[in-house]
Amino acid sequence: MTLALILTATLVSGLLSMVAAAWLSFGVLARLVRHLVSLSVGLLLATAVLHLLPEGFGSGADAHALAWTLLAGLIGFIALERLSILRHSHHHEGDGHAHDHGHDEREAGPGGMLVLVGDTVHNFGDGILIAAAFLISPEVGWLTALAVAAHEIPQEVGDFLVLLNAGYTKRRAYVYNAVASLSAVLGGLIGYLFLEAATGVLPFVLMIAAASFIYIALADLIPVMHRNVRVGDALQQFAFIGLGVGVIAAVTSLLHGHG
């Protein structure tokens, strides 16, 4: 019965946050499309620095081992990019560049993969947390699942914006994010079956997720922002970065305040 509750809660939590984020990204935020890259930078960096890293380093795991994991993750993503596994270009069909038809669809897949990897490992960790809460009591489990869903919405918005900026269609972004959300169910199952071992691994999973979000923001999105060199554009970019940081900071503070 407990396992059924865990699997249900992880599925509902992941899909609820994804649907809410898609509605924001494709509806409300779609009118601000030229600012979405800057907002994504704020959301991803804040999720990594204000949530994932503190959770990992506050877990009691060896700080040096966690730092090495973070560093290895960043270097690993650099290596993958150098091998042309993750690289992509930011242009779109009909942008006036001399690309053959379908160029951007081919380029988008590898480029958007990094943020999907980060989201997958992050959701896997959330599933473990939900499983641990349900093993305390069903009430604590459902509260934790709702808290996770609330916290995931801003981060999922960042994921959708990155994928759209990479050239993914709305449908592809939605489907791939849905698949990434299902890793929470796997995390819940692993957490239930091997909670003690899984809890020990969780901080290191969080480091890999943080590395992926930091890398995609610094190496992929910020260079796009630098193409606009006017002072007015820069001020707007910093304002939207600040908005993304503020959203994550507020949600994290509220959740910790009620934890």
N, C-alpha and C positions, 0 to 999 in steps of 0.2 A: 504494500500500500504506500509506504514511504517513497519507494522508487518511482511509482506511478505519479505521485505528487511532484517529485523533483523534475521528472521529464516534462510533465505538463507545465510547470511553472517556468522552466527554462525556455520552452517553446513559446509560451505566451509572452514572456518578458522580451525575448528577442524580436518576435514579429511585431509586437506592439510598438516598440521603440523604432523599428525600421519603417513601419507604415506612417507613424507620426513624422519622422524625419523626411520621408519621401514627400509627404504633403507639403511640408515647409519648403523643401528644396525645389520642388516642381511647381509649386503654386505661389506662396507668399514671397519667397526669395527670388523667384524667377525674374521678377521685375527689376531686380538689382544685379543682373547678370554680370556686369562689368566689374562689380566689386566682390564677386564670389571667391576669386582667388585669394584676395587679402583676408577675407573672413575665414577661409579654410586654413590659412597659415595660423591665425590666432587660435582657432578651435583645436587643431592638431597639436601645436606646441603646448598649449595650456593643458590639454588632456595628458600629454606625456609628462610634463614638468610638475603640474599641480596635483595630478591624481596617480598616475601609474608609478612614477618614481618614489613618491612618499609612501605609497602602499607597499612597494617592494622593500624599501630600506627600513620601513617601520615594522616589518614582519618578524624581525629577530634573526633573519638569515645573515650569514657572514657578509659584511659590507664590501670587503675587497672582492669576494667572489661575484657579488652582484655587479660591482663596477666593471670587472673584467667581462662579464656577460654583456653588459651594455656596450662596452667598447668593441667586443667581438661582433656584436650585432651590427654596429655602425660600419665597421670595416668589411664585414661580410656583404652588406648591401652595396658598398662601394665596389667590391670585387665583382658582384653580380652585374652591376651596371657596366663595368669595364668589359665584361664578357658579352655585353649587348643583350643580356637577358631581360633587363628591366627598363632599358632606355626607351624614351618616346619623345616625340616632338609635339609642340602645342600649336597646331594649326587645324583648320577645318576645311571641309570641301567648299569650293567656291570662294576661297579667301584671296584669290588672285595669284597664288604661287603655282609654279609649274609642276604640279603633282598629277599623276595619273588618277583616274577615277577609282575610288576605293582605298587610296593611300592612307587616309586618316583612320579608316576602320581597322586596317592592319596594324598601324602604329599604336593605336589606343590600347590593344590587348595587353602587351608587355608592360606598358607604362602604368596602367591602372592596377596592375597586379600587386604592387608593393603595398598600397594602402589596404587592399583586400587581405593580404597576409597579416598585416598588423591587426586588422579588425577581427580576423579569424582567431588569432591567438588571444586577443583581448577577451572575446566572447567565450572562448574556452575557459579562461580564468574565471569569468563571471559565473559560468556554470558550476565550477568547483565551489565558489563562495555560496551559491544558492543551495547546493547539496549540503554543505556544512551547516547552514542555517536550518534546513529541514530536519537534520539529525538532532537539533536542539529541540525544536517543536514546530508543528505545522504553521502556527501563528507567526513565529519568527521567520520561517521560510518564505511565506507569502509577502510579508513586509519587506524582506530583503529583495525578493524578486521585483516588487514594485519600485523599490529604491533604485535597483540596477536599471530597470527600464527607463526611469526618469533621468538618470545620469547618462544613459546611452544616447538619448535623443540628440543633444548637441553634438556629440562625437559622430553620430551617424550622419547628421547634416553635413559635417565636414567631409565624410567619406563620399557622400553623394556628389558634393560640389567638386571634389577632386576628380571623380570619375567623369562627370560631365565636362569638366575642363580638359580632360585627356581625350575627349572625343567620343566617349561612349554615348549611345542612345539612352533615352530614359528607360526604355524597356530592359536593355542589357544591364544598366546600373541597378535597376530594381531586382532583377533575377540574381545577379552575382552577390548583391548585398544580402539577399534572402538566404543564399547558400552559406555565406559567411556567418549569418546569424545562427544557423543550425549547429555550429560548433559549440554553442552553449549547451545544447542537449547532450553532446558527447562529453563535455566537461562535467555536466551533472551526473552522467552515468559513471565516469571515471571517479569522480569525487565520492559517489556512493560506494563503489566497490573497493576503492583503494584510497580512502580519505587521508590517512596519515601520510602515505607516500606522496599523494597528489598535492597535499597542502605544502609539503616541503619543496615541491617543484614549482609551485605557483609564483613565488617571488621572481624566479628566473624567467618564467613565461612573461611576466609583466615587463621585465627588462627588454626582452626581444620586441614586445609590442611597442614599448616606448621608443626603442631605437628606430623602428620602422616609421613611426609618426614623425620623429625629429628629422629623419633623413628625407622623407618625402617633402616636408615643409621647406627645409633649407636647400636641398639640392635640386628640387624639381619646381616648386611653386615660386619661391622668391626670385629666381632668375627671370620668370615671366613678368613679375612685378617691375623689375628693373628696366623693362622695355619702355615704360612710361617715365620720362625724365623730367616732366614739368613739375614745378613746386606744388601746384594745386593737386595734381594726381598723387604726389607723395603724401600730402596731408590726408587726403581721402583714404589712401591705402593704410596709413597708420591708424586712422580712426576705425576702420573695419577690422584691422588686427586687434585693436583694443577691445572692440565689441566682442570678438570671438573669445578673447582671454577673459573678459568680464563675465560672459555667460557661463563658461566652465568654472570659473572661480566662485560664482554665486551658487551654482548647483552643488559643487563639492562642499562648500561651506554649510549649506543647508542640510545636506545628507549627514555630514559629520556632526553637526549640531544636534541631530535627532538620533544619532547612533548610540 
